[in-house]
Amino acid sequence: MVAFLAAVITVSDGVAQGSRDDRSGDLAEEVLRGAGFEVVERSVVPDERPSIEARVRALAERDIALIVTTGGTGFGPRDVTPEATRAVIEREAPGLAELMRRAGLEKTPMAALSRAVAGSRGASLILNLPGSPNGVRESLEAVLEVVPHALELLSGVSGEHPTGHDEAPSGNAEEPPAEAVVRAVAVKILGSPPCRLGNRMEIIPGGPVRGTLGCAEFDAAATAVAPEVLASGEARTMTLAHELGEAEVFFEPVLLSARLIVVSATDVARELQAIAPRIGYAPTLVEPRSERLLDSDRRRGWSVAVGLDAVGIDERTDVVFTDHDAPGIAGQIAVVLRSPARYIGVMGSRRHVGPYLDELRAMGFVDEDLARIHSPVGLDLGGQRPEEIAVSIAAGLVASRHGREGGHLDARR
């Protein structure tokens, strides 16, 4: 099985306050690891809807394939996990929830009181598990046989996807530029189709798809029309039909104006790769160490290269190094300094980067050359988590592209 990324969220006032051990979360991680998942995140939040919703959204934005919550699925006054989950998911998967309930009912009639929800947001599958360790094990074991296939379908590249994402779109449209994407956003809902206002997709015709309009029918229709929209170069609004209603969808063709080369497969690199297309970049991940690559790095449709010599660097290319401890980093920076790259950023403190600058000087680079290197890289937003650091770096790239220093707009009053 592909080593899908997974995250566990424990929803419990007691665990959040430190008065209870997180036995359910520990067991969920144990079962998932035993089934071949790579558990990359553990979180604890209180029984409060805003906290639950925010955490699930944040993990889904990181393209974590499987997000499981434990706790808060019953009839207690503070059991709000199902409500929070429904507010976040784009499509519900009632069959998975029923499988878990049926497994519980084989052990105790109390399982009928579970209000657990299952559904997807983008390429992430979210499952609500009970708060008891036994319930966690029974629920996961009930669905783990089918979950990998569900994740493959959500990823849009393995197996027969119900939306047809893994097939090249048909039609007579001209071959679209390789560095282009079509953005589709639901702007009006008529009737009661399985689509919410604001649901969105990003479609690379003939390539990967990110997000959903809410159902397989709408996603397939949007994917089919994307090449025509891209070939015309003009935005348009179209009405997509479903037996339960219609959705007016705004399609916008976007030609990516620059390339972003992200060196080293780190958590920050993956977050930056996910942001890049939204701010006008066609991203490439460079990583010669195969053991650091995840199956999901290629499954997400990103371009992956084993070295800088395998990618062309021109004046439209920005390069960011995300691992200051990578072997041979000074030599890699030298390759970029000899190129016409527009922007060069290196993560790391001055203490870490200083020795590399000395090596570069020994190679013959002068201070004028080294002044092209931005290190530490990004704007000072104060964030510490990988997704926050990626936002900081992205903000620095945008500021540099527009010749700005960055800073609060209201500071100019």
ChimeraX attribute file (.defattr): number of C-alpha atoms within 10 A of each C-alpha:
attribute: neighborCount
match mode: 1-to-1
recipient: residues
	/A:1	8
	/A:2	14
	/A:3	16
	/A:4	20
	/A:5	21
	/A:6	24
	/A:7	25
	/A:8	26
	/A:9	24
	/A:10	27
	/A:11	30
	/A:12	22
	/A:13	18
	/A:14	15
	/A:15	17
	/A:16	17
	/A:17	11
	/A:18	10
	/A:19	9
	/A:20	11
	/A:21	11
	/A:22	19
	/A:23	14
	/A:24	25
	/A:25	27
	/A:26	15
	/A:27	17
	/A:28	26
	/A:29	21
	/A:30	14
	/A:31	16
	/A:32	23
	/A:33	14
	/A:34	10
	/A:35	16
	/A:36	14
	/A:37	21
	/A:38	20
	/A:39	20
	/A:40	13
	/A:41	14
	/A:42	15
	/A:43	15
	/A:44	22
	/A:45	20
	/A:46	19
	/A:47	22
	/A:48	17
	/A:49	19
	/A:50	11
	/A:51	14
	/A:52	25
	/A:53	18
	/A:54	14
	/A:55	15
	/A:56	25
	/A:57	17
	/A:58	12
	/A:59	20
	/A:60	23
	/A:61	18
	/A:62	18
	/A:63	24
	/A:64	24
	/A:65	28
	/A:66	26
	/A:67	24
	/A:68	23
	/A:69	30
	/A:70	26
	/A:71	27
	/A:72	28
	/A:73	23
	/A:74	20
	/A:75	11
	/A:76	8
	/A:77	8
	/A:78	15
	/A:79	19
	/A:80	20
	/A:81	26
	/A:82	22
	/A:83	17
	/A:84	20
	/A:85	26
	/A:86	17
	/A:87	12
	/A:88	18
	/A:89	23
	/A:90	21
	/A:91	21
	/A:92	20
	/A:93	15
	/A:94	12
	/A:95	13
	/A:96	22
	/A:97	22
	/A:98	19
	/A:99	16
	/A:100	28
	/A:101	25
	/A:102	18
	/A:103	18
	/A:104	23
	/A:105	15
	/A:106	10
	/A:107	12
	/A:108	10
	/A:109	11
	/A:110	11
	/A:111	18
	/A:112	12
	/A:113	12
	/A:114	20
	/A:115	21
	/A:116	25
	/A:117	26
	/A:118	24
	/A:119	21
	/A:120	27
	/A:121	24
	/A:122	24
	/A:123	25
	/A:124	27
	/A:125	25
	/A:126	27
	/A:127	25
	/A:128	28
	/A:129	33
	/A:130	26
	/A:131	21
	/A:132	14
	/A:133	19
	/A:134	13
	/A:135	22
	/A:136	27
	/A:137	20
	/A:138	20
	/A:139	25
	/A:140	22
	/A:141	16
	/A:142	20
	/A:143	18
	/A:144	15
	/A:145	11
	/A:146	10
	/A:147	15
	/A:148	20
	/A:149	14
	/A:150	18
	/A:151	19
	/A:152	19
	/A:153	20
	/A:154	25
	/A:155	26
	/A:156	24
	/A:157	20
	/A:158	14
	/A:159	12
	/A:160	13
	/A:161	18
	/A:162	15
	/A:163	21
	/A:164	20
	/A:165	27
	/A:166	19
	/A:167	16
	/A:168	13
	/A:169	19
	/A:170	12
	/A:171	10
	/A:172	9
	/A:173	15
	/A:174	11
	/A:175	12
	/A:176	20
	/A:177	14
	/A:178	13
	/A:179	17
	/A:180	20
	/A:181	29
	/A:182	25
	/A:183	24
	/A:184	29
	/A:185	22
	/A:186	24
	/A:187	15
	/A:188	15
	/A:189	19
	/A:190	14
	/A:191	11
	/A:192	13
	/A:193	18
	/A:194	21
	/A:195	23
	/A:196	18
	/A:197	15
	/A:198	14
	/A:199	18
	/A:200	24
	/A:201	23
	/A:202	24
	/A:203	25
	/A:204	25
	/A:205	26
	/A:206	19
	/A:207	19
	/A:208	18
	/A:209	25
	/A:210	19
	/A:211	22
	/A:212	28
	/A:213	27
	/A:214	24
	/A:215	17
	/A:216	17
	/A:217	17
	/A:218	23
	/A:219	23
	/A:220	18
	/A:221	15
	/A:222	26
	/A:223	27
	/A:224	22
	/A:225	18
	/A:226	26
	/A:227	28
	/A:228	22
	/A:229	23
	/A:230	26
	/A:231	15
	/A:232	14
	/A:233	15
	/A:234	12
	/A:235	16
	/A:236	13
	/A:237	14
	/A:238	15
	/A:239	15
	/A:240	18
	/A:241	15
	/A:242	17
	/A:243	10
	/A:244	10
	/A:245	14
	/A:246	19
	/A:247	25
	/A:248	18
	/A:249	25
	/A:250	17
	/A:251	24
	/A:252	20
	/A:253	24
	/A:254	21
	/A:255	19
	/A:256	19
	/A:257	14
	/A:258	20
	/A:259	24
	/A:260	23
	/A:261	27
	/A:262	26
	/A:263	26
	/A:264	26
	/A:265	23
	/A:266	18
	/A:267	17
	/A:268	22
	/A:269	24
	/A:270	23
	/A:271	20
	/A:272	27
	/A:273	25
	/A:274	19
	/A:275	19
	/A:276	24
	/A:277	22
	/A:278	14
	/A:279	14
	/A:280	19
	/A:281	22
	/A:282	23
	/A:283	25
	/A:284	19
	/A:285	28
	/A:286	23
	/A:287	20
	/A:288	18
	/A:289	13
	/A:290	9
	/A:291	8
	/A:292	11
	/A:293	17
	/A:294	15
	/A:295	12
	/A:296	18
	/A:297	15
	/A:298	13
	/A:299	16
	/A:300	19
	/A:301	16
	/A:302	18
	/A:303	15
	/A:304	21
	/A:305	16
	/A:306	15
	/A:307	15
	/A:308	18
	/A:309	12
	/A:310	10
	/A:311	14
	/A:312	11
	/A:313	21
	/A:314	14
	/A:315	12
	/A:316	15
	/A:317	22
	/A:318	23
	/A:319	23
	/A:320	26
	/A:321	24
	/A:322	23
	/A:323	18
	/A:324	17
	/A:325	12
	/A:326	15
	/A:327	11
	/A:328	10
	/A:329	18
	/A:330	18
	/A:331	14
	/A:332	16
	/A:333	23
	/A:334	19
	/A:335	13
	/A:336	21
	/A:337	19
	/A:338	11
	/A:339	14
	/A:340	13
	/A:341	18
	/A:342	19
	/A:343	20
	/A:344	22
	/A:345	22
	/A:346	21
	/A:347	21
	/A:348	17
	/A:349	12
	/A:350	12
	/A:351	8
	/A:352	14
	/A:353	18
	/A:354	13
	/A:355	12
	/A:356	19
	/A:357	20
	/A:358	12
	/A:359	14
	/A:360	20
	/A:361	14
	/A:362	10
	/A:363	12
	/A:364	10
	/A:365	16
	/A:366	12
	/A:367	11
	/A:368	8
	/A:369	14
	/A:370	16
	/A:371	10
	/A:372	14
	/A:373	19
	/A:374	15
	/A:375	19
	/A:376	16
	/A:377	22
	/A:378	24
	/A:379	18
	/A:380	14
	/A:381	13
	/A:382	9
	/A:383	12
	/A:384	10
	/A:385	11
	/A:386	17
	/A:387	22
	/A:388	16
	/A:389	24
	/A:390	25
	/A:391	21
	/A:392	20
	/A:393	23
	/A:394	21
	/A:395	18
	/A:396	21
	/A:397	25
	/A:398	16
	/A:399	16
	/A:400	15
	/A:401	14
	/A:402	10
	/A:403	9
	/A:404	11
	/A:405	10
	/A:406	15
	/A:407	12
	/A:408	6
	/A:409	7
	/A:410	6
	/A:411	6
	/A:412	6
	/A:413	4
